[in-house]
Amino acid sequence: RYDLTYIIGEMIGELNAGHAYVGGGESPSVPRLQTGLLGARISRDPQSKFFKIDKILKGANWSTALRSPLTEIGVDVAEGDFIVEVNGKPTNEVGNIYELLLNTVGKQVTLKVNKNPKLEGAKTMVVTPIADESQLNYYEWVQGNIKKVSDATNGRVGYIHIPDMQANGLSEFAKHYYPQLGKKALLIDVRGNGGGNVSPQLIERLRREVA
């Protein structure tokens, strides 16, 4: 079924027509186990075999969609720390730390974290893993772009990324547009935009402000 869908999609591509799609059909349903994610980039220390927190995605914990487990109240973790144990199992005894986070989404997990790659002296804390880090990565990327543009222009130019021309894109525009009305200029970034039909509304809003 997936091969057929791919072929039909390629045929549609030859039509040079927009907003033409293929989907659905009788596809097999595969049972899946969700892996709990910590909102962080983690690597294995080659010597101790424990797992190091290389980067924590800060997120915005006031939003459930942007909740980052390692930044929540009561979780004392920093970049460079080592996760040495998950639910009582030392992480240096498994091939991959995510083996210990299978089926833990939305459930409390006990971690032992240490500044050094060893069990002795580790701190114990409880976190609740999430199912998807894509929104955290997107938020981190947008915030980084806002800072980059601001730093390069001494705060005179604003930045907005619009991910699509649908409800989500409209929401992102409204979220970032109005706080930056006092800027001398706005950089509107549409890289990776998924399309849609709200672009006339956005253009009309920008035109009003210019007028």
Residue pairs with C-beta under 8 A, 6 or more apart in sequence:
1 25
1 26
1 27
1 28
2 27
4 25
5 22
5 23
5 25
8 22
9 21
9 22
12 20
12 21
12 22
19 195
33 102
33 103
34 102
34 103
34 105
34 131
35 98
35 101
35 102
35 103
35 104
35 105
35 131
36 98
36 101
36 102
36 103
36 104
36 105
36 107
36 109
36 129
36 130
36 131
37 69
37 101
37 105
37 129
37 130
37 131
37 132
37 133
38 69
38 70
38 101
38 127
38 129
38 130
39 56
39 57
39 59
39 67
39 68
39 69
39 70
39 71
39 130
39 133
39 136
40 53
40 54
40 55
40 56
40 57
40 70
41 53
41 54
41 55
41 57
42 51
42 52
42 53
42 54
42 83
42 97
43 51
43 52
43 54
44 50
44 51
44 52
44 97
45 51
45 52
45 82
45 117
47 117
48 82
48 92
48 117
48 118
49 91
49 92
50 82
50 83
50 84
50 90
50 91
50 92
50 117
50 118
51 82
51 83
51 91
51 97
52 80
52 81
52 82
52 83
52 117
53 70
53 77
53 78
53 79
53 80
53 81
53 82
53 83
53 113
54 79
54 80
55 79
56 68
56 70
56 71
56 77
56 78
56 79
57 68
57 133
57 136
57 137
57 139
57 140
58 68
58 71
58 139
58 140
58 143
59 66
59 67
59 68
59 71
59 136
59 139
59 140
60 66
60 139
61 67
61 68
61 71
61 72
65 135
66 135
66 136
66 139
67 130
68 130
68 136
69 75
69 127
69 128
69 129
69 130
70 77
70 127
72 127
72 128
74 125
74 126
75 125
75 126
75 127
76 113
76 123
76 125
77 111
77 113
77 125
80 115
81 113
81 114
81 115
82 113
82 114
82 115
82 116
82 117
82 118
83 91
83 97
83 111
83 112
83 113
84 90
84 91
84 92
84 112
84 113
84 114
84 117
84 118
84 119
84 122
85 91
85 110
85 111
85 112
85 119
85 122
86 97
86 100
86 101
86 109
86 110
86 111
86 112
87 100
87 109
87 110
88 110
89 100
90 119
91 97
91 100
94 100
101 109
101 129
104 129
105 129
105 130
105 131
106 128
106 129
106 130
106 131
107 128
107 129
108 126
108 127
108 128
109 126
109 127
109 128
109 129
110 124
110 125
110 126
111 124
111 125
111 126
111 127
112 119
112 122
112 123
112 124
113 122
113 123
113 125
114 120
114 121
114 122
114 123
138 163
141 161
142 161
142 176
145 159
145 161
145 189
146 158
146 159
146 176
148 159
149 157
149 158
149 159
149 187
150 157
150 158
150 159
155 183
156 183
156 184
156 185
157 183
157 184
157 185
157 186
157 187
158 176
158 180
158 183
158 185
158 186
158 187
159 176
159 180
159 186
159 187
159 189
160 172
160 173
160 176
160 177
160 180
160 186
160 187
160 188
160 189
161 172
161 176
161 189
161 190
161 191
162 169
162 172
162 173
162 188
162 189
162 190
162 193
162 202
163 169
163 172
163 192
163 193
163 194
164 193
164 194
164 195
164 196
165 193
165 194
165 195
165 196
165 197
165 198
165 199
165 202
166 194
166 195
166 196
166 197
166 198
167 198
169 193
169 194
169 196
169 198
169 202
170 198
170 201
170 202
173 202
173 205
177 186
177 205
180 186
181 209
186 206
188 206
